[in-house]
Amino acid sequence: MTEGGDHLDEETLSILESSVNALSVRVLVRAAGLDSDGLGTWGTQSMLELPATGADPLLEAEGLPQGSLWESGAILQYLCNKHRLDRFYPTDAAERAMVDSAMFYLVGTVYPLLAQAAHTHTAVSLEGPLDVYHVFFLRGRRLIGGDEPTIADIRFAATLEFLRAIDYRLPGWADEYTAAMEQALGEAYSEPVAHVRTYVESLRAA
C-alpha cells in the first residue's frame, strides 16, 4: 500500500483513547491518512487473551508471526514499513539510523526515569536526558526529521505530553518543539493530544 487514503484492512488497532502510550500510534495513523475505521476499542477479547494482558496499543494483523504486536515504537515502525510511509521513516540509512537512535534512547534511558517519577512521585532529574534531544537529535533543527516530523518526533512529542501530565516543568525549547509538531501535523496531532489532556484535567479535578 502507498501513503495517503489507505485502509488498515486486515489490521486492527486496539487502543485506550486517553492513553499516552497509544498517542503516538494514533497520531501516525491520522497524519499518514490511514483510515481510522480500522481502530478497535480497549478490552477486546483477543487483547485480554494475550500474554501481555492489557498491552496498549495493540496491533493485530495477518502476516505477523504471532498475529499481534504491541509496544508503540514497534507498531510505528511496522506501519511505516508495511504502508511505505517513507516521509515518517526515511529509507536513507543515515537518516533512519538517527530516527532509530532517538527512539531507542527514549525507551532505554528516558522512559525508566519517567516511569520512576510517575509511579513513585519522587523528584527525578530528566534535564540531562531531555537535553540530549535538544543538543544531539535536534542539533539546531526544528524537528528530529528536519522540516518534517518522523516517527521519532511523534514518539518523543507523546513523551513530552506525558511529562506535562505529571506536572514536570519542561524547558522552553520543548514547548517550542511540541508547538512545531502541532503546526506540522495539524489536527492529526492536536485532536488525539486533546483527548489525553482532557483526561488528565479530569483526574486533577476529581
N, C-alpha and C positions, 0 to 999 in steps of 0.2 A: 504493500500500500504506500501511497505518497502523502506528503503533508498537505493538510487543508481539506476539511469536509469528509474525512474518513470516518468509518464507524468502528466501534470496538466489537465487531462481530466475532463471535466465538471467544470473546474476552469479557469478563465481568469483574468490576471493581467493587469491593465491599468496604465501606468507609463509615466513620463516625464524623458527621458534619462539623462538629465543634472541635475535632481533634487537630492539634498542631502536627501530630505525626503524619496525618493524611493530607495536610495542607499543601505540601509541595507537589504531590501527585495530582490533586485537584487543580492546581494552578497550571501544571503542564497540559493536562487534558484539555482545558479550556483554551489555553494560549495556542496550542497546536491545532485547534479546530477539530479534535476528535469528538465524536458525538457523545454527549453526556448521557444519552439514553442507556448506555451500557453500564452506568453506575448502579450498583446494588445498594443494599442497606445494611447497617450494622446488625450483626447477630444472625446471619444466615446459617442454616444447618451445617453446610459444608465448613464454614468457619469454625463452628463450635466443635467439629469433629477432628480438627487439625491438631497435631502435637503441640504447636504453638497457639494454644487456645487463646482467643482474644486478640490475635495479631491484627493490627490496624495500621496501615491499609492492607488489604489482601487482594491480590490479582489472581483470578482463575482463568486459564487459557489452555486451549488444545495445543499440544506440542510441547508444553513444559514437562520435564521428566516426571515430576510428581503431580502435575496438573494444577499446581498453585505456586504462588510466590509472595513472600512478604518482605519487609524492610523497604522503606520508601526509596532509598538510593538505588537498590537493585531493580525496583519497578520502574524508576525513571530511566535507567539505562536500557532496560528491556524494551520499553515502549519506543524509545528513540531508535534503537536498533531495528525493531520489528517494523516500524512505520517510516523509517528513513527520515527522521526528524533531525537532519544534519545541522540546521541552524541552532538547535539547542544542545547538540552533542557533536562537535566538529569532527570530521574524519581525518583532518591533518594530525599526524602523530604527536607533534609537539603541543599543539593546542589542546588536543584531547588529554594529553598527559597532565596538563595544568588543571583541567576540569576534574580528572580523577583524583589528583593530589589534593585539591581543595575539598573534595567530598570525603576522602579517606581521613584527612586531617580533622575534619569535623567529627567524624564518628570515633576516631581513635583518641583524640586529645580534648576537643571542646565538650563533647557530649557527656563524658564521665564527670567533668567538673560541673556542668549544667545540672545533671541529674542529682549530684550531691547537694547543690544549692537548693534545688526544688524540693527534694524529699526530706532533707534534714533541717531545712530552714537555718542553715549556718552560713556565715559570711565566707564566700569562696571568691577568690580573685580570678576573674576571667579577662582582666585587662590585657595581660600578655598574650594569651592565645588569640583573642579577638584582634589584637594589633597585628598579628601575623597576616590576617586578611587585608588589613589596610596597607601594610608595608610591602608584603610579598605578592599575594594573589591579585590584589587590585593594582599595585605598583603605579599609582598615578592615573589609572584608567577609571572610567565611570563605573564599569562593571567588570567582573572577572572575565567575561567574554568580550570585553571592549565596549563597543557601542550597543551590542545586542546581548540579551541575557542567555546564559546557558543553564543546564540543569544544576550546575554547581551554584549559580546565582540563585536559582529558585530554592534550592535546598538551604542555602545559607540565610536567605531572607526569611524563610519559615522559622529558622532557629532564632533569628533576631526577634520575631514576633513572639516566640515562646519566652524569651528573656523579658520582653515587655510584660508578659502575663504574670511573671513572678516579681514584677516591680524592680528589675535590675536596671540601673541607670546606664543607659547606652551612651557612648561617646557621640559627639556631634557628627562625625563622619558616617556613623552607622545610620543615623536618621536621614542624612543626605542620600545614603545608599538605598534604603528602602523606598524613599521618595522617587529615586531614579528608576527602581524596579516597577513601581506603580505607574510611573509615566510611560515606561516602555511597554508594559503589558496591559494597561488599562483595566477594564472590568474583569479580565481573566485573573488578575491579581486582587483587585480591590474587593470584589464580591466574596470570594472564599475567605479572605482575611477578615472581612466584616463579620462573618459568622463566628469566627474564633474570638474576635474582640468583644462581640455582643455576649458570648457565652461567659467570657472572663468577667465582664462587668456584672453579669447576673449573679455570679458566685460572690463577688465582692459586696453586692447589695443584700445578699441573703443574710 
